[in-house]
Amino acid sequence: MRVLCVLESVSRADGGIFEAELALQRALAVLPGMDVRVVGLRDAHTEKDLDRWLPLKPRVAQVRGPLGIGYAPGISGLLDRDVDLAYGATLWKYPSWALLSWQKRMKKPVVLAPHGSLDVWALNNSRAKKRLAAWLFKDEQLRRATCFRALCVAEADAIREHGLTQRIEVVPNGVALPEFHGREPGAETHRPKRLLFLGRIHPKKGLAAALRAWADVKSKIGHAKRGEWQFVIAGWDQGGHEGELTRLCEELGLGVSQRNGKPGMRTEDDWQAGRGADVVFFGAAFGQEKEALLQSAEAFVLPSLSEGLPMSVLEAWSYGLPVVMTPECNLPEGFTRGAGIRIESPESLIRRKPKTREQVGQGIAEGFRTLFDMSAAERTAMGLLGRRLVEERFTWPKVAAQMRQIYESLL
């Protein structure tokens, strides 16, 4: 089976979508009889990340003009004719238009993966650009799609609410399970416990509300306990939002440790220098550095206002971490299985207007207090429940096998 995979980026520039599609397409490519061909746009990180795709060899087109539009006329010549179907994880940039044109010429099945971009919050972000794209090509592309891949039931509902009636298949993201020997409950360390955020530093991640809650909790506990926990924010800055967050920390009276022009805090001396800080802005972390962060953390937080299905939470669970997250992370099984603490940001409460007590989680500050009050053994037990959940449902071989079955049924 020959599959054409069209992406907006084949590098870390696309954040979690890149990580998810990289893993999925590689897992598909190793299945017997699968021929996967990846096409995307060139950006500043493409050359650094091409080797991560091996044995796949993505082909990329040069962008002309603003990267936000992604105009790359050369991409049309990279869309093969001899494939059986196409898979597109592109919605708002020029590759979407190129894939639509290909579908109209080839008359072959196309599976679209919105990755949360049809969620209400996502549609309202950069609304003018998206309305123009919808008028030019997006609405037609959505109507012509043979099938949609939704990451979760909530995303499938959002696709239906968009007025689309085609087949929808729920296929989650996955993770590569790291070697894991468990965390020692009650093990004492001579450093603050780390609550880790890992991902894009963007307003939709809800970090401003989380920092306000962090300051509120810190102000209400005794001075002796104030330094027991440290909020570590690791990720790449988007649109200058990290600067906004550091200024917010100053306003809230939170002590901050930052990388000060370095690529990141990589040595023990760096950590010691920031030991007394309430918040550490670590910088972007990939590969072994990201693994070290996950191994050193005591808990993970994602206070997001909008997600498809976040890779970062699955990765945190795979390392046995308890997770503090909003329902917008679309992993309700994490709450029902006891692997996560459910929180509500003020913005999400206003937007969702929950009607029953069961629909309302804790405020972010309450969620932090719940975490702080847990013993090391309780945190370890919660993290192990998350690890088991990932082992059962969210590994890439299982996800790839499900995706292949869908392709076969479409053909």
VOKE-457088 format. One line per field, with one value per residue (C-alpha): residue number from 1; x, y, z. Coordinates in Angstrom, 1 decimal, padded with zeros to 4 digits, always signed. Layout:
num	(NUM|...)
east	(X|...)
north	(Y|...)
up	(Z|...)
END
This chain:
num	(1|2|3|4|5|6|7|8|9|10|11|12|13|14|15|16|17|18|19|20|21|22|23|24|25|26|27|28|29|30|31|32|33|34|35|36|37|38|39|40|41|42|43|44|45|46|47|48|49|50|51|52|53|54|55|56|57|58|59|60|61|62|63|64|65|66|67|68|69|70|71|72|73|74|75|76|77|78|79|80|81|82|83|84|85|86|87|88|89|90|91|92|93|94|95|96|97|98|99|100|101|102|103|104|105|106|107|108|109|110|111|112|113|114|115|116|117|118|119|120|121|122|123|124|125|126|127|128|129|130|131|132|133|134|135|136|137|138|139|140|141|142|143|144|145|146|147|148|149|150|151|152|153|154|155|156|157|158|159|160|161|162|163|164|165|166|167|168|169|170|171|172|173|174|175|176|177|178|179|180|181|182|183|184|185|186|187|188|189|190|191|192|193|194|195|196|197|198|199|200|201|202|203|204|205|206|207|208|209|210|211|212|213|214|215|216|217|218|219|220|221|222|223|224|225|226|227|228|229|230|231|232|233|234|235|236|237|238|239|240|241|242|243|244|245|246|247|248|249|250|251|252|253|254|255|256|257|258|259|260|261|262|263|264|265|266|267|268|269|270|271|272|273|274|275|276|277|278|279|280|281|282|283|284|285|286|287|288|289|290|291|292|293|294|295|296|297|298|299|300|301|302|303|304|305|306|307|308|309|310|311|312|313|314|315|316|317|318|319|320|321|322|323|324|325|326|327|328|329|330|331|332|333|334|335|336|337|338|339|340|341|342|343|344|345|346|347|348|349|350|351|352|353|354|355|356|357|358|359|360|361|362|363|364|365|366|367|368|369|370|371|372|373|374|375|376|377|378|379|380|381|382|383|384|385|386|387|388|389|390|391|392|393|394|395|396|397|398|399|400|401|402|403|404|405|406|407|408|409|410|411)
east	(+000.0|+001.4|+000.5|+001.3|+001.6|+001.4|+002.5|+003.1|+006.5|+008.8|+010.7|+010.3|+008.9|+005.5|+005.8|+003.7|+002.2|+005.7|+006.5|+003.2|+003.4|+007.0|+006.3|+003.1|+004.5|+007.7|+005.6|+003.5|+006.5|+007.9|+004.7|+004.9|+003.7|+003.6|+005.2|+005.0|+006.1|+006.3|+006.1|+006.3|+007.6|+011.2|+011.9|+014.8|+014.9|+014.4|+018.0|+018.5|+015.5|+015.6|+017.7|+015.0|+012.7|+014.9|+014.2|+011.8|+013.3|+010.9|+010.9|+010.5|+009.5|+010.9|+008.5|+008.2|+007.0|+005.6|+006.0|+002.6|+001.0|+003.5|+003.3|+005.5|+004.5|+007.1|+005.2|+002.7|+005.4|+006.2|+002.7|+003.1|+000.5|+001.2|+000.0|-003.2|-004.4|-003.2|-003.1|-003.0|-002.2|-002.3|-005.3|-004.5|-001.4|-000.6|+000.0|-003.7|-004.6|-002.0|-003.5|-007.0|-005.9|-004.2|-007.4|-009.5|-007.1|-006.4|-009.8|-008.3|-009.2|-007.9|-007.8|-007.6|-006.1|-007.1|-005.0|-007.5|-007.6|-011.4|-011.9|-013.7|-010.7|-008.4|-010.9|-011.1|-007.3|-006.0|-009.7|-009.2|-006.5|-008.6|-011.8|-009.8|-008.4|-011.8|-013.2|-010.3|-010.0|-010.5|-014.2|-014.0|-011.1|-013.2|-016.2|-014.2|-012.3|-013.0|-012.4|-011.3|-008.9|-010.0|-007.6|-010.4|-014.2|-014.2|-012.5|-014.9|-017.7|-016.1|-015.8|-019.5|-020.4|-018.6|-021.4|-019.3|-021.0|-018.2|-016.7|-014.7|-012.3|-010.9|-007.2|-005.2|-001.6|+000.9|+004.3|+007.4|+007.6|+010.8|+012.6|+011.1|+012.0|+009.6|+010.1|+011.2|+008.4|+009.7|+013.2|+014.7|+016.5|+018.4|+016.5|+013.0|+010.4|+009.8|+006.4|+007.2|+005.5|+006.9|+005.7|+005.1|+005.0|+001.8|-001.3|-003.5|-001.4|-002.9|+000.4|-000.6|-003.5|-001.2|+001.4|-001.3|-002.4|+001.2|+001.7|-001.6|-000.6|+002.9|+001.6|-000.6|+001.9|+004.5|+007.9|+009.6|+007.6|+007.6|+010.7|+009.6|+008.3|+009.6|+007.6|+009.8|+008.6|+010.5|+009.6|+010.2|+008.8|+006.1|+005.4|+007.2|+004.8|+007.7|+008.6|+005.0|+005.1|+008.4|+006.9|+003.8|+006.1|+007.7|+004.2|+003.2|+006.4|+007.6|+011.3|+012.5|+015.5|+016.1|+018.6|+020.1|+020.9|+022.1|+020.3|+019.0|+019.9|+021.9|+024.4|+024.0|+025.6|+022.7|+020.2|+022.0|+022.0|+018.2|+017.6|+015.7|+013.5|+009.8|+009.8|+012.5|+012.3|+014.4|+014.3|+013.6|+014.4|+014.7|+016.1|+018.2|+017.7|+013.9|+014.2|+016.4|+013.7|+011.0|+013.1|+013.9|+010.4|+007.9|+004.8|+003.6|+001.1|-000.8|-003.3|-004.3|-007.3|-007.3|-005.7|-006.2|-004.6|-001.4|+001.8|+003.3|+000.8|+001.3|+005.1|+004.7|+002.6|+005.1|+007.7|+005.4|+004.5|+001.2|-000.4|-002.4|-004.5|-007.6|-010.5|-009.5|-006.5|-009.1|-007.9|-010.9|-009.6|-006.8|-009.3|-011.4|-008.3|-006.9|-003.8|-004.5|-005.8|-008.5|-008.3|-010.3|-008.9|-011.2|-011.2|-012.3|-015.1|-016.5|-016.2|-017.6|-020.3|-020.4|-023.9|-023.2|-020.9|-019.2|-018.3|-016.4|-012.9|-010.8|-009.5|-005.8|-004.8|-006.8|-005.3|-001.8|-002.7|-004.0|-000.7|+001.3|-000.7|+000.0|+002.7|+005.6|+004.0|+000.6|+002.3|+004.2|+000.9|-000.9|+002.0|+002.0|-001.7|-000.8|+002.0|-000.3|-002.9|-000.3|+000.9|-002.7|-003.8|-001.2|+001.8|+002.8|+002.6|-001.0|-001.9|-000.2|-002.0|-005.3|-004.4|-003.5|-006.8|-008.6|-006.5|-007.3|-011.1|-011.0|-009.4)
north	(+000.0|+003.4|+006.4|+010.0|+012.0|+015.8|+017.9|+021.6|+021.0|+018.0|+019.6|+020.6|+023.9|+022.2|+021.2|+018.3|+017.7|+017.1|+014.6|+012.8|+012.5|+011.6|+008.7|+007.6|+007.6|+005.8|+003.1|+002.7|+002.5|-000.6|-002.6|-005.2|-003.9|-000.2|+002.5|+005.8|+009.0|+012.3|+015.8|+019.1|+022.6|+023.6|+025.8|+026.8|+023.4|+021.0|+020.0|+019.3|+016.9|+015.1|+012.2|+011.6|+010.4|+007.5|+005.1|+007.6|+010.5|+013.4|+015.7|+019.4|+022.5|+026.0|+028.6|+031.9|+034.8|+034.5|+031.1|+031.6|+031.2|+028.6|+029.5|+026.9|+026.3|+023.5|+021.3|+020.3|+018.6|+016.5|+015.0|+011.6|+010.2|+006.5|+006.3|+004.6|+007.4|+010.5|+011.5|+015.2|+016.8|+020.3|+022.7|+026.4|+026.7|+026.3|+022.5|+022.2|+023.9|+021.7|+018.5|+019.6|+020.2|+016.8|+015.1|+016.8|+015.6|+012.1|+011.3|+009.2|+008.9|+011.5|+011.2|+014.5|+014.8|+018.2|+017.8|+019.9|+022.8|+022.6|+023.1|+026.4|+027.9|+027.1|+028.5|+031.8|+032.1|+034.0|+034.2|+036.6|+034.4|+031.3|+032.9|+033.8|+030.3|+028.8|+030.9|+030.2|+026.4|+025.1|+024.6|+022.7|+020.6|+019.6|+018.8|+016.6|+014.6|+010.9|+010.3|+012.3|+011.1|+012.5|+012.1|+011.7|+011.6|+015.4|+016.1|+013.9|+015.9|+019.1|+017.8|+016.9|+020.3|+021.8|+020.3|+017.5|+014.2|+012.0|+009.0|+009.8|+007.4|+008.1|+007.2|+008.7|+009.8|+007.4|+007.4|+005.2|+003.6|+004.4|+001.9|+002.4|+000.8|+002.8|+005.8|+005.3|+006.5|+008.6|+009.0|+012.2|+014.6|+017.8|+020.0|+021.3|+019.0|+019.8|+020.4|+020.3|+021.9|+020.8|+022.2|+025.4|+028.6|+029.9|+031.6|+028.6|+026.5|+028.4|+029.2|+032.7|+031.3|+028.5|+031.1|+033.1|+030.0|+029.1|+032.5|+032.2|+028.8|+029.9|+032.9|+030.8|+028.2|+028.7|+030.2|+026.9|+025.0|+027.7|+026.3|+022.7|+022.9|+024.5|+025.2|+024.3|+025.6|+024.0|+024.8|+027.1|+030.6|+031.5|+035.1|+036.5|+034.9|+033.8|+037.5|+038.2|+035.3|+036.5|+040.0|+038.4|+036.5|+039.8|+041.3|+038.3|+038.3|+035.0|+034.4|+033.5|+031.7|+032.0|+030.8|+034.3|+033.8|+030.2|+027.5|+026.0|+025.1|+022.0|+021.6|+020.9|+024.3|+025.9|+024.1|+025.1|+028.7|+028.6|+026.5|+029.2|+030.3|+029.7|+029.4|+028.1|+029.0|+026.2|+026.8|+024.3|+020.7|+017.8|+014.3|+013.3|+016.7|+016.2|+012.7|+014.0|+016.6|+013.9|+011.6|+014.4|+015.7|+014.8|+015.8|+017.2|+020.0|+021.0|+023.8|+024.0|+025.8|+023.7|+020.5|+017.7|+015.0|+016.2|+014.1|+015.8|+014.2|+010.7|+011.2|+012.2|+009.1|+006.9|+008.2|+007.4|+011.0|+012.1|+014.8|+017.9|+018.8|+020.5|+018.5|+020.4|+018.0|+015.4|+012.5|+011.8|+008.3|+009.8|+011.1|+007.9|+005.7|+007.9|+009.0|+012.7|+015.7|+017.5|+021.3|+024.1|+027.4|+030.5|+030.8|+027.2|+027.5|+030.5|+028.9|+025.5|+026.6|+023.2|+022.3|+019.6|+019.1|+016.2|+018.5|+020.9|+020.1|+022.0|+025.5|+025.4|+026.6|+023.8|+021.3|+022.4|+022.1|+018.6|+017.7|+019.3|+017.4|+014.0|+011.8|+010.6|+007.1|+008.6|+010.5|+007.3|+005.3|+007.9|+008.0|+004.2|+004.2|+006.6|+004.4|+001.4|+003.4|+004.3|+000.6|-000.5|+002.1|+004.6|+002.9|+003.6|+000.0|-000.2|+003.2|+002.3|-001.0|+000.8|+003.4|+000.7|-001.0|+002.2|+002.7|-000.9|-000.4|+002.9|+001.1)
up	(+000.0|-001.0|+001.1|+000.6|+003.8|+003.5|+006.4|+007.0|+008.6|+008.9|+011.8|+015.4|+014.2|+014.2|+017.9|+019.1|+015.7|+014.3|+017.1|+016.6|+012.9|+012.9|+015.2|+013.4|+009.9|+011.0|+012.8|+009.6|+007.4|+009.2|+008.7|+005.9|+002.6|+003.6|+001.4|+003.1|+001.4|+003.4|+001.9|+003.8|+003.9|+004.5|+007.6|+009.9|+011.6|+008.7|+008.2|+011.9|+012.0|+008.7|+010.2|+012.8|+010.0|+008.9|+007.3|+005.7|+003.6|+003.6|+000.5|+001.2|-000.8|-000.3|+001.1|-000.6|+001.5|+005.1|+006.7|+008.3|+004.8|+003.6|-000.1|-001.7|-005.4|-005.7|-003.3|-006.0|-008.0|-004.9|-004.6|-006.2|-008.6|-008.1|-004.5|-003.3|-001.0|+000.8|+004.5|+005.3|+008.6|+007.2|+007.4|+007.2|+005.0|+001.3|+001.4|+002.2|-001.1|-002.9|-001.4|-002.4|-006.0|-006.0|-004.8|-007.4|-010.2|-008.8|-007.4|-004.7|-001.0|+001.4|+005.2|+007.0|+010.5|+012.0|+015.2|+017.2|+014.7|+014.4|+018.1|+019.0|+020.7|+017.8|+015.2|+017.1|+017.2|+014.2|+013.1|+010.1|+008.5|+009.0|+007.6|+004.4|+004.2|+004.7|+001.8|-000.5|+000.0|+003.5|+003.4|+000.1|+001.4|+004.5|+002.4|+000.0|+002.7|+002.4|+006.1|+009.2|+011.8|+015.2|+018.1|+020.7|+021.0|+021.8|+018.5|+016.6|+018.1|+017.0|+013.5|+013.5|+014.9|+011.9|+009.8|+008.3|+007.7|+006.4|+008.2|+011.3|+013.0|+016.5|+016.4|+019.3|+019.4|+021.0|+022.6|+022.5|+025.9|+027.6|+029.8|+033.2|+036.5|+038.7|+041.0|+044.6|+046.8|+049.6|+048.1|+049.6|+047.3|+048.2|+045.7|+045.3|+043.8|+040.2|+038.6|+034.9|+031.9|+028.5|+025.2|+023.2|+025.3|+023.8|+025.3|+024.6|+027.1|+030.0|+031.7|+032.8|+034.8|+036.2|+037.3|+039.1|+040.8|+041.7|+043.3|+045.2|+046.6|+047.5|+049.3|+051.6|+052.8|+055.4|+054.6|+055.5|+052.9|+050.2|+048.5|+048.5|+044.9|+041.8|+038.6|+035.6|+032.3|+029.4|+025.8|+022.9|+023.0|+020.4|+019.7|+022.7|+025.2|+027.5|+028.0|+029.0|+031.5|+033.1|+033.5|+035.1|+037.5|+038.6|+039.1|+041.2|+043.3|+042.0|+041.9|+038.4|+037.1|+033.4|+030.8|+030.3|+026.7|+027.0|+025.0|+028.2|+031.8|+031.2|+034.1|+037.8|+038.4|+036.4|+038.6|+041.8|+040.7|+040.3|+043.3|+045.3|+042.3|+042.3|+038.5|+036.1|+032.4|+031.1|+027.4|+024.6|+025.4|+023.0|+022.9|+025.9|+027.6|+027.5|+028.8|+031.7|+032.6|+032.6|+034.7|+037.3|+037.7|+040.4|+038.5|+035.2|+034.4|+031.3|+032.0|+028.4|+026.9|+023.7|+022.6|+020.1|+022.2|+023.9|+023.4|+026.4|+028.8|+027.3|+027.6|+031.2|+032.0|+030.2|+032.7|+035.6|+036.4|+038.0|+035.8|+036.6|+033.6|+032.2|+030.6|+027.3|+027.2|+026.0|+028.1|+030.3|+030.9|+032.8|+035.4|+035.5|+035.9|+038.7|+036.7|+036.8|+038.8|+037.0|+037.1|+035.5|+034.3|+034.6|+030.8|+030.3|+032.8|+031.1|+027.6|+028.5|+031.0|+032.7|+033.9|+036.5|+039.4|+037.6|+034.7|+037.0|+038.2|+040.8|+040.2|+039.3|+042.7|+044.4|+042.0|+043.0|+046.7|+046.1|+044.5|+047.3|+050.0|+048.4|+049.8|+047.6|+047.6|+046.5|+043.6|+042.6|+042.6|+040.5|+038.0|+037.7|+036.8|+033.9|+032.8|+032.6|+030.7|+028.1|+027.9|+027.2|+024.7|+023.5|+022.0|+018.4|+017.1|+018.3|+016.8|+013.5|+013.2|+013.7|+011.1|+008.5|+009.1|+008.2|+005.1|+004.0|+004.5|+002.5|-000.4)
END
